[in-house]
């Protein structure tokens, strides 16, 4: 009977090993995202690159329709050995992701991308021998539409170690 329990534990650990992801997998591909150009890319091109958005909003503003599309990707790599030693349940939890990508695309009345915002957050929940470490990088590129239609980019970085 003890052999059966040991074998069942090893097989359960192997089944848990691997990667799990939810959302639009193309958000992890920098080459795909680089094809979206603020002030140039159309709604149809974004749809062809990324597919249907997870969420969207349409508003009427100044007599024309504006749209906002949202995409997300959350992924996790599961290490079964952490859960065999029980501490994985307290440090990593169940259902927590290692990396999250959130993309927001804003279109003008003509269906052209006017703003593109991508935030990528990585979570390392720590272990008995390592600290909690969360990093986040947010990049926003937009066109102001004044005298020039040249895109302007902003990048914010956040890091938390506990």
For each residue, the residues with C-beta under 8 A, 3 or more apart:
1: 4 5
2: 5 6
3: 6 7
4: 1 7 8
5: 1 2 8 9
6: 2 3 9 10
7: 3 4 10 11
8: 4 5 11 12
9: 5 6 12 13 84
10: 6 7 13 14
11: 7 8 14 15
12: 8 9 15 16 80
13: 9 10 16 17 80 81 83 84
14: 10 11 17 80
15: 11 12
16: 12 13 78 80 83
17: 13 14 78 79 80
18: 77 78
19: 75 76 77 78
20: 75 76 78
21: 25 73 74 75 76
22: 73 74 75 97
23: 27 54 71 72 73 74 101
24: 27 50 51 54 71 72 73 103
25: 21 28 29 73
26: 29 32 33 49 50 51
27: 23 24 33 50 71 72 73 101 103 118
28: 25 73 75 99 101
29: 25 26 32 33
30: 33 34
31: 34 35
32: 26 29 35 49 50
33: 26 27 29 30 36 103 118
34: 30 31
35: 31 32 41 45 49
36: 33 41 45 46 49 105 113 116
37: 40 41 113 151
38: 41 113 114 115 116 141 142 143 151
39: 112 113 114 143 149 150 151
40: 37 112 113
41: 35 36 37 38 45 46 112 113
42: 45 46 111 112 113
43: 46 47 67 107 111 112 113
44: 47 48 111
45: 35 36 41 42 48 49
46: 36 41 42 43 49 50 69 105 113
47: 43 44 50 51 52
48: 44 45
49: 26 32 35 36 45 46
50: 24 26 27 32 46 47 53 71 103
51: 24 26 47
52: 47
53: 50 56 69 70 71 105
54: 23 24 70 71 72
55: 69 70
56: 53 67 68 69 70
57: 67 68
58: 65 66 67
59: 65 66
60: 63 64 65 66
61: 64 65 66
62:
63: 60
64: 60 61 108 109
65: 58 59 60 61 109
66: 58 59 60 61 106 107 108 109
67: 43 56 57 58 106 107 111
68: 56 57 104 105 106 107
69: 46 53 55 56 104 105 106 107
70: 53 54 55 56 102 103 104 105
71: 23 24 27 50 53 54 101 102 103 105
72: 23 24 27 54 100 101 102 103
73: 21 22 23 24 25 27 28 99 100 101
74: 21 22 23 97 99 100 101
75: 19 20 21 22 28 97 98 99 100
76: 19 20 21 96 97 98 99
77: 18 19 98
78: 16 17 18 19 20
79: 17 82 83 88
80: 12 13 14 16 17 83 84
81: 13 84 85
82: 79 85 87 88 91 92 127
83: 13 16 79 80 86 88 89
84: 9 13 80 81
85: 81 82 88
86: 83 89 90
87: 82 90 91 127 128
88: 79 82 83 85 91 92
89: 83 86 92 93 94
90: 86 87 93
91: 82 87 88 125 126 127 128
92: 82 88 89 96 125
93: 89 90 96 125
94: 89
95:
96: 76 92 93 123 125
97: 22 74 75 76 100 123
98: 75 76 77 122 123 124
99: 28 73 74 75 76 120 121 122 123
100: 72 73 74 75 97 120 121 123
101: 23 27 28 71 72 73 74 118 119 120
102: 70 71 72 118 119 120 121
103: 24 27 33 50 70 71 72 116 117 118
104: 68 69 70 115 116 117 118
105: 36 46 53 68 69 70 71 113 115 116 117
106: 66 67 68 69 113 114 115 116 142
107: 43 66 67 68 69 111 112 113 114
108: 64 66 111 112 114
109: 64 65 66
110:
111: 42 43 44 67 107 108
112: 39 40 41 42 43 107 108
113: 36 37 38 39 40 41 42 43 46 105 106 107 116
114: 38 39 106 107 108 142 143 145
115: 38 104 105 106 140 141 142 143
116: 36 38 103 104 105 106 113 140 141 142
117: 103 104 105 138 139 140 141
118: 27 33 101 102 103 104 138 139 140
119: 101 102 136 137 138 139
120: 99 100 101 102 136 137 138
121: 99 100 102 134 135 136 137
122: 98 99 134 135 136
123: 96 97 98 99 100 134
124: 98 130 132 133 134
125: 91 92 93 96 132
126: 91 130 131 132 133 162
127: 82 87 91 130
128: 87 91
129:
130: 124 126 127 133
131: 126 161 162
132: 124 125 126 160 161 162
133: 124 126 130 159 160 161 162
134: 121 122 123 124 158 159 160
135: 121 122 157 158 159 160
136: 119 120 121 122 156 157 158 159
137: 119 120 121 155 156 157 158
138: 117 118 119 120 155 156 157 158
139: 117 118 119 153 154 155 156
140: 115 116 117 118 153 154 155
141: 38 115 116 117 151 152 153 154
142: 38 106 114 115 116 151 152
143: 38 39 114 115 149 150 151 152
144: 152
145: 114 149
146:
147:
148:
149: 39 143 145
150: 39 143
151: 37 38 39 141 142 143
152: 141 142 143 144
153: 139 140 141
154: 139 140 141
155: 137 138 139 140
156: 136 137 138 139
157: 135 136 137 138
158: 134 135 136 137 138
159: 133 134 135 136
160: 132 133 134 135
161: 131 132 133
162: 126 131 132 133
